[in-house]
Amino acid sequence: MHVTVKYFGAPLAKLGPTASQYNLPAGATVANLLELIGTELPEQEKKLLEMTTCMVKGVIVKREHGLQDGDEVHILFPLLGG
């Protein structure tokens, strides 16, 4: 299964390009995707992924959300301030 990931939020700029493509096995979840992304990052930057919110098809989803071929996953870093 092929998914596209787009990153939003200043701290996530450290992760590299603003969009990436990943191949996952059928039945993969958002958690599986984040684990795969984490294998490409230094340990300190993996922690950024723990603080993110994920969206699929414009809807905020939990880590257990099942992905489908062609999905576009938006990974958002929460904004701080007031």
PDB file of N, CA, C and O in Angstrom:
ATOM      1  N   MET A   1       0.854  -1.168   0.000  1.00  0.00           N
ATOM      2  CA  MET A   1       0.000   0.000   0.000  1.00  0.00           C
ATOM      3  C   MET A   1       0.898   1.228   0.000  1.00  0.00           C
ATOM      4  O   MET A   1       1.925   1.259   0.678  1.00  0.00           O
ATOM      5  N   HIS A   2       0.508   2.225  -0.755  1.00  0.00           N
ATOM      6  CA  HIS A   2       1.287   3.442  -0.942  1.00  0.00           C
ATOM      7  C   HIS A   2       0.559   4.614  -0.280  1.00  0.00           C
ATOM      8  O   HIS A   2      -0.614   4.853  -0.567  1.00  0.00           O
ATOM      9  N   VAL A   3       1.249   5.349   0.607  1.00  0.00           N
ATOM     10  CA  VAL A   3       0.662   6.535   1.236  1.00  0.00           C
ATOM     11  C   VAL A   3       1.611   7.719   1.096  1.00  0.00           C
ATOM     12  O   VAL A   3       2.827   7.557   0.993  1.00  0.00           O
ATOM     13  N   THR A   4       1.027   8.903   1.094  1.00  0.00           N
ATOM     14  CA  THR A   4       1.792  10.145   1.064  1.00  0.00           C
ATOM     15  C   THR A   4       1.672  10.796   2.430  1.00  0.00           C
ATOM     16  O   THR A   4       0.594  10.828   3.024  1.00  0.00           O
ATOM     17  N   VAL A   5       2.785  11.313   2.920  1.00  0.00           N
ATOM     18  CA  VAL A   5       2.801  11.998   4.213  1.00  0.00           C
ATOM     19  C   VAL A   5       3.216  13.443   3.976  1.00  0.00           C
ATOM     20  O   VAL A   5       4.197  13.714   3.283  1.00  0.00           O
ATOM     21  N   LYS A   6       2.455  14.373   4.562  1.00  0.00           N
ATOM     22  CA  LYS A   6       2.808  15.792   4.526  1.00  0.00           C
ATOM     23  C   LYS A   6       2.978  16.268   5.958  1.00  0.00           C
ATOM     24  O   LYS A   6       2.170  15.953   6.832  1.00  0.00           O
ATOM     25  N   TYR A   7       4.043  17.032   6.188  1.00  0.00           N
ATOM     26  CA  TYR A   7       4.376  17.528   7.522  1.00  0.00           C
ATOM     27  C   TYR A   7       4.007  19.002   7.640  1.00  0.00           C
ATOM     28  O   TYR A   7       4.265  19.790   6.729  1.00  0.00           O
ATOM     29  N   PHE A   8       3.398  19.370   8.775  1.00  0.00           N
ATOM     30  CA  PHE A   8       3.008  20.757   9.032  1.00  0.00           C
ATOM     31  C   PHE A   8       3.476  21.155  10.429  1.00  0.00           C
ATOM     32  O   PHE A   8       3.302  20.392  11.379  1.00  0.00           O
ATOM     33  N   GLY A   9       4.063  22.334  10.561  1.00  0.00           N
ATOM     34  CA  GLY A   9       4.517  22.833  11.855  1.00  0.00           C
ATOM     35  C   GLY A   9       6.025  22.990  11.861  1.00  0.00           C
ATOM     36  O   GLY A   9       6.749  22.128  11.364  1.00  0.00           O
ATOM     37  N   ALA A  10       6.491  24.080  12.418  1.00  0.00           N
ATOM     38  CA  ALA A  10       7.914  24.419  12.376  1.00  0.00           C
ATOM     39  C   ALA A  10       8.834  23.314  12.894  1.00  0.00           C
ATOM     40  O   ALA A  10       9.820  23.009  12.222  1.00  0.00           O
ATOM     41  N   PRO A  11       8.569  22.694  14.055  1.00  0.00           N
ATOM     42  CA  PRO A  11       9.496  21.668  14.530  1.00  0.00           C
ATOM     43  C   PRO A  11       9.623  20.488  13.568  1.00  0.00           C
ATOM     44  O   PRO A  11      10.661  19.827  13.539  1.00  0.00           O
ATOM     45  N   LEU A  12       8.588  20.218  12.788  1.00  0.00           N
ATOM     46  CA  LEU A  12       8.635  19.082  11.879  1.00  0.00           C
ATOM     47  C   LEU A  12       9.486  19.372  10.650  1.00  0.00           C
ATOM     48  O   LEU A  12       9.796  18.459   9.885  1.00  0.00           O
ATOM     49  N   ALA A  13       9.865  20.622  10.452  1.00  0.00           N
ATOM     50  CA  ALA A  13      10.756  20.951   9.340  1.00  0.00           C
ATOM     51  C   ALA A  13      12.082  20.216   9.492  1.00  0.00           C
ATOM     52  O   ALA A  13      12.778  19.976   8.506  1.00  0.00           O
ATOM     53  N   LYS A  14      12.429  19.861  10.722  1.00  0.00           N
ATOM     54  CA  LYS A  14      13.651  19.105  10.976  1.00  0.00           C
ATOM     55  C   LYS A  14      13.595  17.707  10.366  1.00  0.00           C
ATOM     56  O   LYS A  14      14.633  17.082  10.150  1.00  0.00           O
ATOM     57  N   LEU A  15      12.402  17.220  10.092  1.00  0.00           N
ATOM     58  CA  LEU A  15      12.258  15.858   9.590  1.00  0.00           C
ATOM     59  C   LEU A  15      12.655  15.728   8.127  1.00  0.00           C
ATOM     60  O   LEU A  15      12.731  14.615   7.606  1.00  0.00           O
ATOM     61  N   GLY A  16      12.905  16.836   7.464  1.00  0.00           N
ATOM     62  CA  GLY A  16      13.321  16.754   6.067  1.00  0.00           C
ATOM     63  C   GLY A  16      12.312  17.398   5.150  1.00  0.00           C
ATOM     64  O   GLY A  16      11.776  18.462   5.457  1.00  0.00           O
ATOM     65  N   PRO A  17      12.046  16.750   4.004  1.00  0.00           N
ATOM     66  CA  PRO A  17      11.108  17.347   3.041  1.00  0.00           C
ATOM     67  C   PRO A  17       9.714  17.488   3.641  1.00  0.00           C
ATOM     68  O   PRO A  17       9.365  16.789   4.592  1.00  0.00           O
ATOM     69  N   THR A  18       8.925  18.394   3.081  1.00  0.00           N
ATOM     70  CA  THR A  18       7.580  18.624   3.610  1.00  0.00           C
ATOM     71  C   THR A  18       6.600  17.539   3.198  1.00  0.00           C
ATOM     72  O   THR A  18       5.483  17.494   3.712  1.00  0.00           O
ATOM     73  N   ALA A  19       6.997  16.663   2.280  1.00  0.00           N
ATOM     74  CA  ALA A  19       6.146  15.540   1.874  1.00  0.00           C
ATOM     75  C   ALA A  19       7.030  14.342   1.557  1.00  0.00           C
ATOM     76  O   ALA A  19       8.138  14.496   1.043  1.00  0.00           O
ATOM     77  N   SER A  20       6.534  13.154   1.864  1.00  0.00           N
ATOM     78  CA  SER A  20       7.266  11.911   1.616  1.00  0.00           C
ATOM     79  C   SER A  20       6.289  10.832   1.187  1.00  0.00           C
ATOM     80  O   SER A  20       5.093  10.915   1.465  1.00  0.00           O
ATOM     81  N   GLN A  21       6.803   9.828   0.513  1.00  0.00           N
ATOM     82  CA  GLN A  21       6.009   8.676   0.081  1.00  0.00           C
ATOM     83  C   GLN A  21       6.489   7.448   0.858  1.00  0.00           C
ATOM     84  O   GLN A  21       7.687   7.271   1.076  1.00  0.00           O
ATOM     85  N   TYR A  22       5.548   6.608   1.271  1.00  0.00           N
ATOM     86  CA  TYR A  22       5.895   5.381   1.998  1.00  0.00           C
ATOM     87  C   TYR A  22       5.088   4.209   1.459  1.00  0.00           C
ATOM     88  O   TYR A  22       3.939   4.359   1.044  1.00  0.00           O
ATOM     89  N   ASN A  23       5.712   3.048   1.475  1.00  0.00           N
ATOM     90  CA  ASN A  23       5.028   1.802   1.144  1.00  0.00           C
ATOM     91  C   ASN A  23       4.844   1.021   2.432  1.00  0.00           C
ATOM     92  O   ASN A  23       5.801   0.804   3.175  1.00  0.00           O
ATOM     93  N   LEU A  24       3.620   0.600   2.694  1.00  0.00           N
ATOM     94  CA  LEU A  24       3.274  -0.133   3.910  1.00  0.00           C
ATOM     95  C   LEU A  24       2.516  -1.394   3.530  1.00  0.00           C
ATOM     96  O   LEU A  24       1.912  -1.455   2.460  1.00  0.00           O
ATOM     97  N   PRO A  25       2.543  -2.401   4.397  1.00  0.00           N
ATOM     98  CA  PRO A  25       1.754  -3.600   4.116  1.00  0.00           C
ATOM     99  C   PRO A  25       0.260  -3.327   4.278  1.00  0.00           C
ATOM    100  O   PRO A  25      -0.136  -2.413   5.001  1.00  0.00           O
ATOM    101  N   ALA A  26      -0.552  -4.113   3.611  1.00  0.00           N
ATOM    102  CA  ALA A  26      -2.008  -3.998   3.763  1.00  0.00           C
ATOM    103  C   ALA A  26      -2.367  -4.135   5.236  1.00  0.00           C
ATOM    104  O   ALA A  26      -1.769  -4.937   5.953  1.00  0.00           O
ATOM    105  N   GLY A  27      -3.338  -3.357   5.685  1.00  0.00           N
ATOM    106  CA  GLY A  27      -3.775  -3.404   7.074  1.00  0.00           C
ATOM    107  C   GLY A  27      -2.966  -2.522   8.009  1.00  0.00           C
ATOM    108  O   GLY A  27      -3.200  -2.533   9.218  1.00  0.00           O
ATOM    109  N   ALA A  28      -2.017  -1.756   7.476  1.00  0.00           N
ATOM    110  CA  ALA A  28      -1.182  -0.896   8.316  1.00  0.00           C
ATOM    111  C   ALA A  28      -2.016   0.239   8.912  1.00  0.00           C
ATOM    112  O   ALA A  28      -3.026   0.659   8.347  1.00  0.00           O
ATOM    113  N   THR A  29      -1.566   0.713  10.055  1.00  0.00           N
ATOM    114  CA  THR A  29      -2.231   1.798  10.775  1.00  0.00           C
ATOM    115  C   THR A  29      -1.350   3.046  10.781  1.00  0.00           C
ATOM    116  O   THR A  29      -0.199   3.014  10.346  1.00  0.00           O
ATOM    117  N   VAL A  30      -1.909   4.136  11.280  1.00  0.00           N
ATOM    118  CA  VAL A  30      -1.133   5.361  11.450  1.00  0.00           C
ATOM    119  C   VAL A  30       0.055   5.082  12.368  1.00  0.00           C
ATOM    120  O   VAL A  30       1.150   5.590  12.126  1.00  0.00           O
ATOM    121  N   ALA A  31      -0.141   4.291  13.407  1.00  0.00           N
ATOM    122  CA  ALA A  31       0.957   3.949  14.318  1.00  0.00           C
ATOM    123  C   ALA A  31       2.080   3.242  13.569  1.00  0.00           C
ATOM    124  O   ALA A  31       3.254   3.534  13.796  1.00  0.00           O
ATOM    125  N   ASN A  32       1.732   2.315  12.678  1.00  0.00           N
ATOM    126  CA  ASN A  32       2.750   1.627  11.875  1.00  0.00           C
ATOM    127  C   ASN A  32       3.519   2.619  11.009  1.00  0.00           C
ATOM    128  O   ASN A  32       4.738   2.521  10.869  1.00  0.00           O
ATOM    129  N   LEU A  33       2.798   3.568  10.433  1.00  0.00           N
ATOM    130  CA  LEU A  33       3.438   4.588   9.603  1.00  0.00           C
ATOM    131  C   LEU A  33       4.403   5.425  10.433  1.00  0.00           C
ATOM    132  O   LEU A  33       5.530   5.677  10.004  1.00  0.00           O
ATOM    133  N   LEU A  34       3.974   5.856  11.613  1.00  0.00           N
ATOM    134  CA  LEU A  34       4.844   6.666  12.471  1.00  0.00           C
ATOM    135  C   LEU A  34       6.075   5.881  12.903  1.00  0.00           C
ATOM    136  O   LEU A  34       7.165   6.444  13.008  1.00  0.00           O
ATOM    137  N   GLU A  35       5.910   4.587  13.153  1.00  0.00           N
ATOM    138  CA  GLU A  35       7.063   3.745  13.492  1.00  0.00           C
ATOM    139  C   GLU A  35       8.049   3.710  12.336  1.00  0.00           C
ATOM    140  O   GLU A  35       9.257   3.815  12.544  1.00  0.00           O
ATOM    141  N   LEU A  36       7.541   3.564  11.123  1.00  0.00           N
ATOM    142  CA  LEU A  36       8.401   3.532   9.943  1.00  0.00           C
ATOM    143  C   LEU A  36       9.137   4.855   9.772  1.00  0.00           C
ATOM    144  O   LEU A  36      10.340   4.868   9.513  1.00  0.00           O
ATOM    145  N   ILE A  37       8.426   5.956   9.914  1.00  0.00           N
ATOM    146  CA  ILE A  37       9.068   7.269   9.816  1.00  0.00           C
ATOM    147  C   ILE A  37      10.143   7.397  10.891  1.00  0.00           C
ATOM    148  O   ILE A  37      11.225   7.925  10.632  1.00  0.00           O
ATOM    149  N   GLY A  38       9.845   6.915  12.094  1.00  0.00           N
ATOM    150  CA  GLY A  38      10.785   6.991  13.207  1.00  0.00           C
ATOM    151  C   GLY A  38      12.088   6.252  12.961  1.00  0.00           C
ATOM    152  O   GLY A  38      13.126   6.630  13.504  1.00  0.00           O
ATOM    153  N   THR A  39      12.047   5.200  12.146  1.00  0.00           N
ATOM    154  CA  THR A  39      13.282   4.450  11.864  1.00  0.00           C
ATOM    155  C   THR A  39      14.267   5.281  11.055  1.00  0.00           C
ATOM    156  O   THR A  39      15.451   4.949  10.994  1.00  0.00           O
ATOM    157  N   GLU A  40      13.798   6.348  10.441  1.00  0.00           N
ATOM    158  CA  GLU A  40      14.653   7.203   9.616  1.00  0.00           C
ATOM    159  C   GLU A  40      15.201   8.402  10.387  1.00  0.00           C
ATOM    160  O   GLU A  40      15.952   9.205   9.833  1.00  0.00           O
ATOM    161  N   LEU A  41      14.831   8.527  11.662  1.00  0.00           N
ATOM    162  CA  LEU A  41      15.173   9.721  12.436  1.00  0.00           C
ATOM    163  C   LEU A  41      16.125   9.407  13.578  1.00  0.00           C
ATOM    164  O   LEU A  41      16.114   8.297  14.112  1.00  0.00           O
ATOM    165  N   PRO A  42      16.953  10.384  13.957  1.00  0.00           N
ATOM    166  CA  PRO A  42      17.736  10.243  15.181  1.00  0.00           C
ATOM    167  C   PRO A  42      16.792  10.148  16.387  1.00  0.00           C
ATOM    168  O   PRO A  42      15.657  10.622  16.333  1.00  0.00           O
ATOM    169  N   GLU A  43      17.263   9.545  17.447  1.00  0.00           N
ATOM    170  CA  GLU A  43      16.435   9.291  18.639  1.00  0.00           C
ATOM    171  C   GLU A  43      15.741  10.550  19.151  1.00  0.00           C
ATOM    172  O   GLU A  43      14.553  10.509  19.474  1.00  0.00           O
ATOM    173  N   GLN A  44      16.456  11.656  19.227  1.00  0.00           N
ATOM    174  CA  GLN A  44      15.880  12.891  19.765  1.00  0.00           C
ATOM    175  C   GLN A  44      14.714  13.381  18.906  1.00  0.00           C
ATOM    176  O   GLN A  44      13.725  13.885  19.437  1.00  0.00           O
ATOM    177  N   GLU A  45      14.821  13.242  17.601  1.00  0.00           N
ATOM    178  CA  GLU A  45      13.766  13.731  16.719  1.00  0.00           C
ATOM    179  C   GLU A  45      12.562  12.798  16.681  1.00  0.00           C
ATOM    180  O   GLU A  45      11.467  13.225  16.315  1.00  0.00           O
ATOM    181  N   LYS A  46      12.741  11.542  17.047  1.00  0.00           N
ATOM    182  CA  LYS A  46      11.608  10.612  17.121  1.00  0.00           C
ATOM    183  C   LYS A  46      10.567  11.115  18.113  1.00  0.00           C
ATOM    184  O   LYS A  46       9.370  10.886  17.939  1.00  0.00           O
ATOM    185  N   LYS A  47      11.032  11.801  19.154  1.00  0.00           N
ATOM    186  CA  LYS A  47      10.120  12.299  20.181  1.00  0.00           C
ATOM    187  C   LYS A  47       9.141  13.323  19.613  1.00  0.00           C
ATOM    188  O   LYS A  47       8.035  13.473  20.133  1.00  0.00           O
ATOM    189  N   LEU A  48       9.533  14.021  18.562  1.00  0.00           N
ATOM    190  CA  LEU A  48       8.613  14.971  17.923  1.00  0.00           C
ATOM    191  C   LEU A  48       7.364  14.258  17.420  1.00  0.00           C
ATOM    192  O   LEU A  48       6.261  14.798  17.501  1.00  0.00           O
ATOM    193  N   LEU A  49       7.537  13.050  16.904  1.00  0.00           N
ATOM    194  CA  LEU A  49       6.397  12.305  16.371  1.00  0.00           C
ATOM    195  C   LEU A  49       5.381  11.964  17.453  1.00  0.00           C
ATOM    196  O   LEU A  49       4.188  11.849  17.172  1.00  0.00           O
ATOM    197  N   GLU A  50       5.849  11.801  18.692  1.00  0.00           N
ATOM    198  CA  GLU A  50       4.948  11.474  19.797  1.00  0.00           C
ATOM    199  C   GLU A  50       4.015  12.640  20.127  1.00  0.00           C
ATOM    200  O   GLU A  50       2.960  12.440  20.730  1.00  0.00           O
ATOM    201  N   MET A  51       4.394  13.842  19.737  1.00  0.00           N
ATOM    202  CA  MET A  51       3.604  15.030  20.073  1.00  0.00           C
ATOM    203  C   MET A  51       2.713  15.488  18.925  1.00  0.00           C
ATOM    204  O   MET A  51       2.120  16.565  18.996  1.00  0.00           O
ATOM    205  N   THR A  52       2.612  14.703  17.892  1.00  0.00           N
ATOM    206  CA  THR A  52       1.875  15.135  16.711  1.00  0.00           C
ATOM    207  C   THR A  52       0.425  14.678  16.715  1.00  0.00           C
ATOM    208  O   THR A  52       0.033  13.761  17.436  1.00  0.00           O
ATOM    209  N   THR A  53      -0.350  15.349  15.887  1.00  0.00           N
ATOM    210  CA  THR A  53      -1.720  14.961  15.572  1.00  0.00           C
ATOM    211  C   THR A  53      -1.707  14.538  14.115  1.00  0.00           C
ATOM    212  O   THR A  53      -1.015  15.141  13.295  1.00  0.00           O
ATOM    213  N   CYS A  54      -2.472  13.502  13.790  1.00  0.00           N
ATOM    214  CA  CYS A  54      -2.512  13.017  12.413  1.00  0.00           C
ATOM    215  C   CYS A  54      -3.912  13.169  11.840  1.00  0.00           C
ATOM    216  O   CYS A  54      -4.916  12.983  12.528  1.00  0.00           O
ATOM    217  N   MET A  55      -3.944  13.512  10.560  1.00  0.00           N
ATOM    218  CA  MET A  55      -5.212  13.651   9.846  1.00  0.00           C
ATOM    219  C   MET A  55      -5.172  12.799   8.580  1.00  0.00           C
ATOM    220  O   MET A  55      -4.144  12.708   7.908  1.00  0.00           O
ATOM    221  N   VAL A  56      -6.299  12.182   8.272  1.00  0.00           N
ATOM    222  CA  VAL A  56      -6.475  11.447   7.020  1.00  0.00           C
ATOM    223  C   VAL A  56      -7.795  11.921   6.420  1.00  0.00           C
ATOM    224  O   VAL A  56      -8.828  11.903   7.089  1.00  0.00           O
ATOM    225  N   LYS A  57      -7.759  12.335   5.186  1.00  0.00           N
ATOM    226  CA  LYS A  57      -8.950  12.831   4.483  1.00  0.00           C
ATOM    227  C   LYS A  57      -9.618  13.978   5.245  1.00  0.00           C
ATOM    228  O   LYS A  57     -10.844  14.078   5.284  1.00  0.00           O
ATOM    229  N   GLY A  58      -8.789  14.847   5.853  1.00  0.00           N
ATOM    230  CA  GLY A  58      -9.303  16.021   6.538  1.00  0.00           C
ATOM    231  C   GLY A  58      -9.891  15.769   7.910  1.00  0.00           C
ATOM    232  O   GLY A  58     -10.499  16.664   8.497  1.00  0.00           O
ATOM    233  N   VAL A  59      -9.718  14.552   8.435  1.00  0.00           N
ATOM    234  CA  VAL A  59     -10.281  14.188   9.738  1.00  0.00           C
ATOM    235  C   VAL A  59      -9.148  13.776  10.677  1.00  0.00           C
ATOM    236  O   VAL A  59      -8.275  12.994  10.301  1.00  0.00           O
ATOM    237  N   ILE A  60      -9.168  14.307  11.901  1.00  0.00           N
ATOM    238  CA  ILE A  60      -8.184  13.889  12.897  1.00  0.00           C
ATOM    239  C   ILE A  60      -8.453  12.435  13.258  1.00  0.00           C
ATOM    240  O   ILE A  60      -9.587  12.054  13.548  1.00  0.00           O
ATOM    241  N   VAL A  61      -7.388  11.622  13.235  1.00  0.00           N
ATOM    242  CA  VAL A  61      -7.532  10.193  13.501  1.00  0.00           C
ATOM    243  C   VAL A  61      -6.610   9.766  14.635  1.00  0.00           C
ATOM    244  O   VAL A  61      -5.610  10.419  14.932  1.00  0.00           O
ATOM    245  N   LYS A  62      -6.975   8.656  15.254  1.00  0.00           N
ATOM    246  CA  LYS A  62      -6.142   8.060  16.296  1.00  0.00           C
ATOM    247  C   LYS A  62      -5.048   7.228  15.651  1.00  0.00           C
ATOM    248  O   LYS A  62      -5.100   6.919  14.460  1.00  0.00           O
ATOM    249  N   ARG A  63      -4.079   6.880  16.442  1.00  0.00           N
ATOM    250  CA  ARG A  63      -2.953   6.074  15.944  1.00  0.00           C
ATOM    251  C   ARG A  63      -3.410   4.713  15.417  1.00  0.00           C
ATOM    252  O   ARG A  63      -2.742   4.126  14.566  1.00  0.00           O
ATOM    253  N   GLU A  64      -4.528   4.213  15.908  1.00  0.00           N
ATOM    254  CA  GLU A  64      -5.026   2.890  15.514  1.00  0.00           C
ATOM    255  C   GLU A  64      -5.783   2.918  14.187  1.00  0.00           C
ATOM    256  O   GLU A  64      -6.219   1.874  13.700  1.00  0.00           O
ATOM    257  N   HIS A  65      -5.940   4.098  13.605  1.00  0.00           N
ATOM    258  CA  HIS A  65      -6.704   4.244  12.361  1.00  0.00           C
ATOM    259  C   HIS A  65      -6.043   3.449  11.236  1.00  0.00           C
ATOM    260  O   HIS A  65      -4.843   3.581  10.995  1.00  0.00           O
ATOM    261  N   GLY A  66      -6.825   2.633  10.560  1.00  0.00           N
ATOM    262  CA  GLY A  66      -6.322   1.854   9.436  1.00  0.00           C
ATOM    263  C   GLY A  66      -6.164   2.714   8.192  1.00  0.00           C
ATOM    264  O   GLY A  66      -7.030   3.525   7.866  1.00  0.00           O
ATOM    265  N   LEU A  67      -5.060   2.525   7.513  1.00  0.00           N
ATOM    266  CA  LEU A  67      -4.782   3.281   6.294  1.00  0.00           C
ATOM    267  C   LEU A  67      -5.191   2.489   5.064  1.00  0.00           C
ATOM    268  O   LEU A  67      -5.268   1.261   5.089  1.00  0.00           O
ATOM    269  N   GLN A  68      -5.452   3.219   3.991  1.00  0.00           N
ATOM    270  CA  GLN A  68      -5.812   2.604   2.717  1.00  0.00           C
ATOM    271  C   GLN A  68      -4.834   3.072   1.647  1.00  0.00           C
ATOM    272  O   GLN A  68      -4.224   4.135   1.764  1.00  0.00           O
ATOM    273  N   ASP A  69      -4.696   2.269   0.612  1.00  0.00           N
ATOM    274  CA  ASP A  69      -3.817   2.621  -0.490  1.00  0.00           C
ATOM    275  C   ASP A  69      -4.208   3.988  -1.049  1.00  0.00           C
ATOM    276  O   ASP A  69      -5.382   4.248  -1.311  1.00  0.00           O
ATOM    277  N   GLY A  70      -3.221   4.850  -1.228  1.00  0.00           N
ATOM    278  CA  GLY A  70      -3.466   6.178  -1.779  1.00  0.00           C
ATOM    279  C   GLY A  70      -3.793   7.245  -0.752  1.00  0.00           C
ATOM    280  O   GLY A  70      -3.944   8.412  -1.113  1.00  0.00           O
ATOM    281  N   ASP A  71      -3.908   6.874   0.530  1.00  0.00           N
ATOM    282  CA  ASP A  71      -4.209   7.874   1.558  1.00  0.00           C
ATOM    283  C   ASP A  71      -3.113   8.933   1.623  1.00  0.00           C
ATOM    284  O   ASP A  71      -1.942   8.662   1.356  1.00  0.00           O
ATOM    285  N   GLU A  72      -3.529  10.146   1.985  1.00  0.00           N
ATOM    286  CA  GLU A  72      -2.605  11.230   2.274  1.00  0.00           C
ATOM    287  C   GLU A  72      -2.740  11.526   3.761  1.00  0.00           C
ATOM    288  O   GLU A  72      -3.814  11.894   4.237  1.00  0.00           O
ATOM    289  N   VAL A  73      -1.651  11.363   4.479  1.00  0.00           N
ATOM    290  CA  VAL A  73      -1.641  11.557   5.927  1.00  0.00           C
ATOM    291  C   VAL A  73      -0.956  12.883   6.225  1.00  0.00           C
ATOM    292  O   VAL A  73       0.173  13.119   5.794  1.00  0.00           O
ATOM    293  N   HIS A  74      -1.642  13.744   6.962  1.00  0.00           N
ATOM    294  CA  HIS A  74      -1.060  15.013   7.392  1.00  0.00           C
ATOM    295  C   HIS A  74      -0.602  14.837   8.833  1.00  0.00           C
ATOM    296  O   HIS A  74      -1.376  14.428   9.699  1.00  0.00           O
ATOM    297  N   ILE A  75       0.659  15.148   9.075  1.00  0.00           N
ATOM    298  CA  ILE A  75       1.211  15.077  10.423  1.00  0.00           C
ATOM    299  C   ILE A  75       1.419  16.509  10.889  1.00  0.00           C
ATOM    300  O   ILE A  75       2.201  17.264  10.309  1.00  0.00           O
ATOM    301  N   LEU A  76       0.695  16.869  11.960  1.00  0.00           N
ATOM    302  CA  LEU A  76       0.689  18.251  12.439  1.00  0.00           C
ATOM    303  C   LEU A  76       1.331  18.340  13.816  1.00  0.00           C
ATOM    304  O   LEU A  76       1.069  17.514  14.690  1.00  0.00           O
ATOM    305  N   PHE A  77       2.166  19.339  13.999  1.00  0.00           N
ATOM    306  CA  PHE A  77       2.743  19.618  15.301  1.00  0.00           C
ATOM    307  C   PHE A  77       1.889  20.686  15.955  1.00  0.00           C
ATOM    308  O   PHE A  77       1.596  21.703  15.327  1.00  0.00           O
ATOM    309  N   PRO A  78       1.475  20.481  17.220  1.00  0.00           N
ATOM    310  CA  PRO A  78       0.608  21.467  17.877  1.00  0.00           C
ATOM    311  C   PRO A  78       1.324  22.803  18.060  1.00  0.00           C
ATOM    312  O   PRO A  78       2.516  22.857  18.362  1.00  0.00           O
ATOM    313  N   LEU A  79       0.573  23.861  17.871  1.00  0.00           N
ATOM    314  CA  LEU A  79       1.108  25.206  18.074  1.00  0.00           C
ATOM    315  C   LEU A  79       0.980  25.579  19.537  1.00  0.00           C
ATOM    316  O   LEU A  79       0.010  25.214  20.201  1.00  0.00           O
ATOM    317  N   LEU A  80       1.956  26.302  20.031  1.00  0.00           N
ATOM    318  CA  LEU A  80       1.937  26.736  21.424  1.00  0.00           C
ATOM    319  C   LEU A  80       1.855  28.251  21.462  1.00  0.00           C
ATOM    320  O   LEU A  80       2.243  28.936  20.515  1.00  0.00           O
ATOM    321  N   GLY A  81       1.356  28.746  22.542  1.00  0.00           N
ATOM    322  CA  GLY A  81       1.288  30.193  22.708  1.00  0.00           C
ATOM    323  C   GLY A  81      -0.128  30.644  23.004  1.00  0.00           C
ATOM    324  O   GLY A  81      -1.020  29.816  23.185  1.00  0.00           O
ATOM    325  N   GLY A  82      -0.336  31.922  23.053  1.00  0.00           N
ATOM    326  CA  GLY A  82      -1.667  32.369  23.380  1.00  0.00           C
ATOM    327  C   GLY A  82      -1.933  33.786  23.066  1.00  0.00           C
ATOM    328  O   GLY A  82      -3.037  34.275  23.304  1.00  0.00           O
TER     329      GLY A  82
END
